[in-house]
Amino acid sequence: MKEDILQSILTGERRAVTYSQPILGLRNGVVEAKEMLTRFEDQYGQMQAVGSLLEDGALPYESRIELDLHCLSSIFQALAETPMTDHLIFINLHPTTMESQDFWNRIQPWLWNLSIPPHRIVLEITEAYTLHDMDKLQNFARCLRGMELRIAVDDLGSGAASLSHMARLAPDFIKVDRSLVQQVHRRPYQAALLNALAMFAERMGTGYIAEGIETAEELQTIIDADVPWGQGYILGEPAPLRIPIAHA
């Protein structure tokens, strides 16, 4: 069934729509960055996240790459057609995709079409990057930095995303997983860990984002833990990226 959905996305039968979710500075309440997300229409006309397809272990290797490249292409096209502000732009990138030569053939032309410099693009390496060859990932990260792009790692604190692997990639930004954010106001050990990571990130000059913040209690505890940036429904839900309509 998911293979059918995949093919309908790739052929354009199901629309792939770029959404944007704000990332706020928790010390000033200002939108500092935006994460680009891809949604598709299901059979009921509702928008669903593409991430659930990319995470499906039953999805063939080649299909996962093809889907991620399709999403990346849609996002970069939407960005090229949308006036940009001074925000950083976070874009998800599955680690498997970087093993495809097709990705490296496309990334530079995608960047050329943007009205913003490459250093404002943050490629967010997603979904169990620690399960991949770390030597390869380090080399990929060096290549991307050679294009002046920045690197983030996602899901820190989840089952697979370890501190040692994160340290080897030396990212420009780290995003802690929802599992460390959920009910943090009731779990002092989680709050202490978030605070320790905040001190580590400040010392290393690394951007530090707590994602999946959904309640006022979680938000206040995360602020008290000195986490500088936050993302979640209480701070702003994903919304379609506006694309100006050309007038004749």
Short mmCIF file of the C-alpha atoms (twelve columns), coordinates in Angstrom:
data_MODEL
# 
_entry.id   MODEL 
# 
loop_
_atom_site.group_PDB 
_atom_site.id 
_atom_site.type_symbol 
_atom_site.label_atom_id 
_atom_site.label_alt_id 
_atom_site.label_comp_id 
_atom_site.label_asym_id 
_atom_site.label_seq_id 
_atom_site.Cartn_x 
_atom_site.Cartn_y 
_atom_site.Cartn_z 
_atom_site.pdbx_PDB_model_num 
ATOM 1   C CA . MET A 1   0.000  0.000  0.000   1 
ATOM 2   C CA . LYS A 2   2.808  2.426  0.869   1 
ATOM 3   C CA . GLU A 3   4.507  1.614  -2.429  1 
ATOM 4   C CA . ASP A 4   1.300  2.705  -4.196  1 
ATOM 5   C CA . ILE A 5   1.281  5.954  -2.209  1 
ATOM 6   C CA . LEU A 6   4.942  6.500  -3.047  1 
ATOM 7   C CA . GLN A 7   4.352  6.095  -6.777  1 
ATOM 8   C CA . SER A 8   1.377  8.447  -6.694  1 
ATOM 9   C CA . ILE A 9   3.566  11.108 -5.028  1 
ATOM 10  C CA . LEU A 10  6.399  10.671 -7.506  1 
ATOM 11  C CA . THR A 11  4.064  10.889 -10.500 1 
ATOM 12  C CA . GLY A 12  2.311  13.965 -9.123  1 
ATOM 13  C CA . GLU A 13  -1.011 12.199 -8.667  1 
ATOM 14  C CA . ARG A 14  -0.795 13.168 -4.997  1 
ATOM 15  C CA . ARG A 15  0.380  16.710 -4.370  1 
ATOM 16  C CA . ALA A 16  3.595  17.187 -2.436  1 
ATOM 17  C CA . VAL A 17  3.281  20.490 -0.554  1 
ATOM 18  C CA . THR A 18  6.055  22.331 1.298   1 
ATOM 19  C CA . TYR A 19  5.165  23.422 4.811   1 
ATOM 20  C CA . SER A 20  7.116  25.730 7.099   1 
ATOM 21  C CA . GLN A 21  7.353  25.523 10.915  1 
ATOM 22  C CA . PRO A 22  8.974  28.305 12.967  1 
ATOM 23  C CA . ILE A 23  11.895 27.802 15.335  1 
ATOM 24  C CA . LEU A 24  11.931 30.462 18.038  1 
ATOM 25  C CA . GLY A 25  14.614 31.966 20.208  1 
ATOM 26  C CA . LEU A 26  13.289 31.195 23.678  1 
ATOM 27  C CA . ARG A 27  15.085 34.134 25.273  1 
ATOM 28  C CA . ASN A 28  13.475 36.746 23.044  1 
ATOM 29  C CA . GLY A 29  10.434 35.017 21.529  1 
ATOM 30  C CA . VAL A 30  11.601 35.899 18.016  1 
ATOM 31  C CA . VAL A 31  11.422 33.525 15.039  1 
ATOM 32  C CA . GLU A 32  15.078 32.708 14.303  1 
ATOM 33  C CA . ALA A 33  14.652 29.911 11.759  1 
ATOM 34  C CA . LYS A 34  12.113 27.857 9.850   1 
ATOM 35  C CA . GLU A 35  12.046 24.147 9.125   1 
ATOM 36  C CA . MET A 36  10.751 23.035 5.744   1 
ATOM 37  C CA . LEU A 37  8.515  19.951 5.805   1 
ATOM 38  C CA . THR A 38  6.774  17.986 3.069   1 
ATOM 39  C CA . ARG A 39  3.148  16.902 3.227   1 
ATOM 40  C CA . PHE A 40  1.071  14.924 0.736   1 
ATOM 41  C CA . GLU A 41  -2.641 14.494 0.201   1 
ATOM 42  C CA . ASP A 42  -4.085 11.169 1.315   1 
ATOM 43  C CA . GLN A 43  -7.133 9.498  -0.218  1 
ATOM 44  C CA . TYR A 44  -9.389 11.653 1.989   1 
ATOM 45  C CA . GLY A 45  -7.806 14.950 0.950   1 
ATOM 46  C CA . GLN A 46  -5.994 15.335 4.279   1 
ATOM 47  C CA . MET A 47  -2.337 16.372 4.430   1 
ATOM 48  C CA . GLN A 48  0.020  13.726 5.836   1 
ATOM 49  C CA . ALA A 49  3.740  13.855 6.664   1 
ATOM 50  C CA . VAL A 50  6.113  12.235 4.194   1 
ATOM 51  C CA . GLY A 51  8.378  11.269 7.096   1 
ATOM 52  C CA . SER A 52  6.250  8.240  7.942   1 
ATOM 53  C CA . LEU A 53  7.019  6.821  4.488   1 
ATOM 54  C CA . LEU A 54  10.741 7.540  4.704   1 
ATOM 55  C CA . GLU A 55  10.934 5.814  8.085   1 
ATOM 56  C CA . ASP A 56  9.228  2.652  6.836   1 
ATOM 57  C CA . GLY A 57  11.826 -0.119 6.983   1 
ATOM 58  C CA . ALA A 58  9.919  -2.092 4.340   1 
ATOM 59  C CA . LEU A 59  10.418 0.659  1.769   1 
ATOM 60  C CA . PRO A 60  13.114 -0.392 -0.745  1 
ATOM 61  C CA . TYR A 61  16.452 1.427  -0.535  1 
ATOM 62  C CA . GLU A 62  16.102 2.932  -4.007  1 
ATOM 63  C CA . SER A 63  12.528 4.053  -3.329  1 
ATOM 64  C CA . ARG A 64  13.553 5.851  -0.149  1 
ATOM 65  C CA . ILE A 65  16.211 7.799  -2.037  1 
ATOM 66  C CA . GLU A 66  13.813 8.612  -4.880  1 
ATOM 67  C CA . LEU A 67  11.191 9.883  -2.451  1 
ATOM 68  C CA . ASP A 68  13.642 12.009 -0.479  1 
ATOM 69  C CA . LEU A 69  15.054 13.534 -3.685  1 
ATOM 70  C CA . HIS A 70  11.513 14.325 -4.821  1 
ATOM 71  C CA . CYS A 71  10.793 16.063 -1.492  1 
ATOM 72  C CA . LEU A 72  14.068 17.986 -1.613  1 
ATOM 73  C CA . SER A 73  13.382 19.095 -5.171  1 
ATOM 74  C CA . SER A 74  9.886  20.289 -4.185  1 
ATOM 75  C CA . ILE A 75  11.272 22.214 -1.200  1 
ATOM 76  C CA . PHE A 76  14.060 23.939 -3.127  1 
ATOM 77  C CA . GLN A 77  11.630 24.865 -5.903  1 
ATOM 78  C CA . ALA A 78  9.219  26.343 -3.345  1 
ATOM 79  C CA . LEU A 79  12.066 28.279 -1.725  1 
ATOM 80  C CA . ALA A 80  13.211 29.599 -5.107  1 
ATOM 81  C CA . GLU A 81  9.684  30.917 -5.775  1 
ATOM 82  C CA . THR A 82  9.136  32.410 -2.317  1 
ATOM 83  C CA . PRO A 83  10.611 35.684 -1.027  1 
ATOM 84  C CA . MET A 84  12.969 34.818 1.820   1 
ATOM 85  C CA . THR A 85  13.571 36.684 5.065   1 
ATOM 86  C CA . ASP A 86  16.654 36.670 7.271   1 
ATOM 87  C CA . HIS A 87  15.759 33.323 8.867   1 
ATOM 88  C CA . LEU A 88  17.874 30.220 8.742   1 
ATOM 89  C CA . ILE A 89  16.198 27.492 6.693   1 
ATOM 90  C CA . PHE A 90  16.291 23.910 8.008   1 
ATOM 91  C CA . ILE A 91  15.749 21.138 5.453   1 
ATOM 92  C CA . ASN A 92  15.535 17.445 6.338   1 
ATOM 93  C CA . LEU A 93  17.958 15.109 4.593   1 
ATOM 94  C CA . HIS A 94  17.874 11.341 5.014   1 
ATOM 95  C CA . PRO A 95  21.437 9.963  5.381   1 
ATOM 96  C CA . THR A 96  20.783 7.284  2.750   1 
ATOM 97  C CA . THR A 97  20.168 10.007 0.164   1 
ATOM 98  C CA . MET A 98  23.739 11.261 0.460   1 
ATOM 99  C CA . GLU A 99  24.940 7.924  -0.884  1 
ATOM 100 C CA . SER A 100 23.270 8.724  -4.206  1 
ATOM 101 C CA . GLN A 101 25.279 10.514 -6.887  1 
ATOM 102 C CA . ASP A 102 21.996 12.003 -8.055  1 
ATOM 103 C CA . PHE A 103 21.853 14.062 -4.841  1 
ATOM 104 C CA . TRP A 104 25.329 15.505 -5.416  1 
ATOM 105 C CA . ASN A 105 24.464 16.275 -9.033  1 
ATOM 106 C CA . ARG A 106 21.394 18.242 -7.957  1 
ATOM 107 C CA . ILE A 107 22.429 20.059 -4.791  1 
ATOM 108 C CA . GLN A 108 24.507 22.804 -6.435  1 
ATOM 109 C CA . PRO A 109 21.856 23.721 -9.062  1 
ATOM 110 C CA . TRP A 110 19.244 23.816 -6.275  1 
ATOM 111 C CA . LEU A 111 21.400 26.320 -4.397  1 
ATOM 112 C CA . TRP A 112 22.030 28.467 -7.477  1 
ATOM 113 C CA . ASN A 113 18.291 29.074 -7.859  1 
ATOM 114 C CA . LEU A 114 17.881 30.487 -4.351  1 
ATOM 115 C CA . SER A 115 17.919 34.176 -3.447  1 
ATOM 116 C CA . ILE A 116 19.680 33.460 -0.144  1 
ATOM 117 C CA . PRO A 117 23.318 32.453 0.461   1 
ATOM 118 C CA . PRO A 118 24.138 28.783 1.167   1 
ATOM 119 C CA . HIS A 119 25.234 29.472 4.751   1 
ATOM 120 C CA . ARG A 120 21.623 30.173 5.657   1 
ATOM 121 C CA . ILE A 121 20.624 26.627 4.653   1 
ATOM 122 C CA . VAL A 122 20.897 24.013 7.398   1 
ATOM 123 C CA . LEU A 123 20.669 20.422 6.202   1 
ATOM 124 C CA . GLU A 124 19.190 18.376 9.026   1 
ATOM 125 C CA . ILE A 125 20.436 14.787 8.949   1 
ATOM 126 C CA . THR A 126 17.499 12.717 10.067  1 
ATOM 127 C CA . GLU A 127 16.359 9.277  11.123  1 
ATOM 128 C CA . ALA A 128 18.887 7.062  12.872  1 
ATOM 129 C CA . TYR A 129 22.021 8.501  11.266  1 
ATOM 130 C CA . THR A 130 24.048 6.447  13.757  1 
ATOM 131 C CA . LEU A 131 23.033 3.285  11.891  1 
ATOM 132 C CA . HIS A 132 25.036 4.435  8.884   1 
ATOM 133 C CA . ASP A 133 28.765 4.349  8.207   1 
ATOM 134 C CA . MET A 134 30.081 7.254  10.281  1 
ATOM 135 C CA . ASP A 135 33.229 7.654  8.196   1 
ATOM 136 C CA . LYS A 136 31.034 8.158  5.127   1 
ATOM 137 C CA . LEU A 137 28.760 10.588 6.968   1 
ATOM 138 C CA . GLN A 138 31.733 12.614 8.162   1 
ATOM 139 C CA . ASN A 139 32.979 12.840 4.571   1 
ATOM 140 C CA . PHE A 140 29.525 13.846 3.319   1 
ATOM 141 C CA . ALA A 141 29.354 16.542 6.011   1 
ATOM 142 C CA . ARG A 142 32.758 17.905 4.918   1 
ATOM 143 C CA . CYS A 143 31.550 18.069 1.309   1 
ATOM 144 C CA . LEU A 144 28.399 19.951 2.298   1 
ATOM 145 C CA . ARG A 145 30.371 22.387 4.439   1 
ATOM 146 C CA . GLY A 146 32.626 22.915 1.420   1 
ATOM 147 C CA . MET A 147 29.513 24.350 -0.270  1 
ATOM 148 C CA . GLU A 148 29.067 26.679 2.773   1 
ATOM 149 C CA . LEU A 149 26.034 24.732 3.962   1 
ATOM 150 C CA . ARG A 150 25.478 24.085 7.656   1 
ATOM 151 C CA . ILE A 151 24.741 20.722 9.281   1 
ATOM 152 C CA . ALA A 152 22.288 19.733 12.011  1 
ATOM 153 C CA . VAL A 153 21.649 16.376 13.621  1 
ATOM 154 C CA . ASP A 154 18.143 15.368 14.587  1 
ATOM 155 C CA . ASP A 155 16.633 13.102 17.252  1 
ATOM 156 C CA . LEU A 156 19.419 13.458 19.825  1 
ATOM 157 C CA . GLY A 157 18.273 11.471 22.844  1 
ATOM 158 C CA . SER A 158 16.258 8.932  20.883  1 
ATOM 159 C CA . GLY A 159 17.199 5.268  20.946  1 
ATOM 160 C CA . ALA A 160 19.749 5.354  18.137  1 
ATOM 161 C CA . ALA A 161 21.072 8.906  18.238  1 
ATOM 162 C CA . SER A 162 24.032 8.760  20.618  1 
ATOM 163 C CA . LEU A 163 26.212 11.562 21.938  1 
ATOM 164 C CA . SER A 164 29.385 9.911  20.633  1 
ATOM 165 C CA . HIS A 165 28.089 9.742  17.067  1 
ATOM 166 C CA . MET A 166 26.829 13.314 17.290  1 
ATOM 167 C CA . ALA A 167 30.267 14.461 18.482  1 
ATOM 168 C CA . ARG A 168 31.962 12.784 15.498  1 
ATOM 169 C CA . LEU A 169 29.803 14.766 13.080  1 
ATOM 170 C CA . ALA A 170 30.495 18.016 14.995  1 
ATOM 171 C CA . PRO A 171 27.242 19.600 13.766  1 
ATOM 172 C CA . ASP A 172 26.466 23.289 13.665  1 
ATOM 173 C CA . PHE A 173 23.107 22.560 15.323  1 
ATOM 174 C CA . ILE A 174 21.690 19.786 17.475  1 
ATOM 175 C CA . LYS A 175 17.994 19.034 17.938  1 
ATOM 176 C CA . VAL A 176 16.908 16.998 20.933  1 
ATOM 177 C CA . ASP A 177 14.226 14.424 20.414  1 
ATOM 178 C CA . ARG A 178 10.642 14.782 21.597  1 
ATOM 179 C CA . SER A 179 11.292 11.883 23.995  1 
ATOM 180 C CA . LEU A 180 13.434 14.238 26.127  1 
ATOM 181 C CA . VAL A 181 10.897 17.059 25.898  1 
ATOM 182 C CA . GLN A 182 7.669  15.199 26.621  1 
ATOM 183 C CA . GLN A 183 6.509  15.697 30.225  1 
ATOM 184 C CA . VAL A 184 9.877  17.264 31.085  1 
ATOM 185 C CA . HIS A 185 8.217  19.359 33.818  1 
ATOM 186 C CA . ARG A 186 7.424  16.117 35.651  1 
ATOM 187 C CA . ARG A 187 10.824 14.495 35.071  1 
ATOM 188 C CA . PRO A 188 13.721 16.327 36.747  1 
ATOM 189 C CA . TYR A 189 16.346 14.012 35.249  1 
ATOM 190 C CA . GLN A 190 15.244 15.002 31.745  1 
ATOM 191 C CA . ALA A 191 15.358 18.695 32.682  1 
ATOM 192 C CA . ALA A 192 18.873 18.258 34.111  1 
ATOM 193 C CA . LEU A 193 20.025 16.515 30.936  1 
ATOM 194 C CA . LEU A 194 18.596 19.273 28.755  1 
ATOM 195 C CA . ASN A 195 20.437 21.829 30.877  1 
ATOM 196 C CA . ALA A 196 23.702 19.872 30.620  1 
ATOM 197 C CA . LEU A 197 23.341 19.769 26.839  1 
ATOM 198 C CA . ALA A 198 22.686 23.524 26.850  1 
ATOM 199 C CA . MET A 199 26.020 24.121 28.620  1 
ATOM 200 C CA . PHE A 200 27.777 21.755 26.201  1 
ATOM 201 C CA . ALA A 201 26.260 23.492 23.148  1 
ATOM 202 C CA . GLU A 202 27.186 26.950 24.450  1 
ATOM 203 C CA . ARG A 203 30.772 25.881 25.086  1 
ATOM 204 C CA . MET A 204 31.065 24.360 21.591  1 
ATOM 205 C CA . GLY A 205 29.319 27.266 19.858  1 
ATOM 206 C CA . THR A 206 26.628 24.895 18.598  1 
ATOM 207 C CA . GLY A 207 23.000 25.853 18.022  1 
ATOM 208 C CA . TYR A 208 20.686 23.893 20.328  1 
ATOM 209 C CA . ILE A 209 16.996 23.282 19.677  1 
ATOM 210 C CA . ALA A 210 14.353 21.410 21.651  1 
ATOM 211 C CA . GLU A 211 11.665 20.124 19.307  1 
ATOM 212 C CA . GLY A 212 8.201  18.775 19.917  1 
ATOM 213 C CA . ILE A 213 7.257  21.309 22.604  1 
ATOM 214 C CA . GLU A 214 3.495  21.065 23.007  1 
ATOM 215 C CA . THR A 215 2.454  22.432 26.406  1 
ATOM 216 C CA . ALA A 216 3.067  25.580 28.438  1 
ATOM 217 C CA . GLU A 217 4.556  23.466 31.236  1 
ATOM 218 C CA . GLU A 218 7.060  21.842 28.893  1 
ATOM 219 C CA . LEU A 219 7.965  25.220 27.411  1 
ATOM 220 C CA . GLN A 220 8.612  26.855 30.781  1 
ATOM 221 C CA . THR A 221 10.766 23.975 32.006  1 
ATOM 222 C CA . ILE A 222 12.793 24.048 28.792  1 
ATOM 223 C CA . ILE A 223 13.313 27.797 29.163  1 
ATOM 224 C CA . ASP A 224 14.395 27.247 32.780  1 
ATOM 225 C CA . ALA A 225 16.893 24.633 31.525  1 
ATOM 226 C CA . ASP A 226 18.538 27.376 29.410  1 
ATOM 227 C CA . VAL A 227 17.683 25.758 26.071  1 
ATOM 228 C CA . PRO A 228 18.119 28.679 23.640  1 
ATOM 229 C CA . TRP A 229 15.821 27.628 20.768  1 
ATOM 230 C CA . GLY A 230 12.523 25.763 20.638  1 
ATOM 231 C CA . GLN A 231 10.163 24.233 18.099  1 
ATOM 232 C CA . GLY A 232 6.715  22.747 18.575  1 
ATOM 233 C CA . TYR A 233 2.997  23.229 18.187  1 
ATOM 234 C CA . ILE A 234 2.737  25.638 21.123  1 
ATOM 235 C CA . LEU A 235 5.255  27.913 19.378  1 
ATOM 236 C CA . GLY A 236 3.817  27.577 15.889  1 
ATOM 237 C CA . GLU A 237 2.251  24.817 13.813  1 
ATOM 238 C CA . PRO A 238 3.460  23.892 10.319  1 
ATOM 239 C CA . ALA A 239 1.745  25.927 7.619   1 
ATOM 240 C CA . PRO A 240 1.968  25.831 3.815   1 
ATOM 241 C CA . LEU A 241 4.824  27.934 2.481   1 
ATOM 242 C CA . ARG A 242 3.343  30.827 0.571   1 
ATOM 243 C CA . ILE A 243 4.229  30.901 -3.120  1 
ATOM 244 C CA . PRO A 244 3.372  34.148 -4.959  1 
ATOM 245 C CA . ILE A 245 0.999  33.802 -7.894  1 
ATOM 246 C CA . ALA A 246 2.393  35.150 -11.141 1 
ATOM 247 C CA . HIS A 247 0.243  37.834 -12.752 1 
ATOM 248 C CA . ALA A 248 0.042  38.318 -16.468 1 
# 
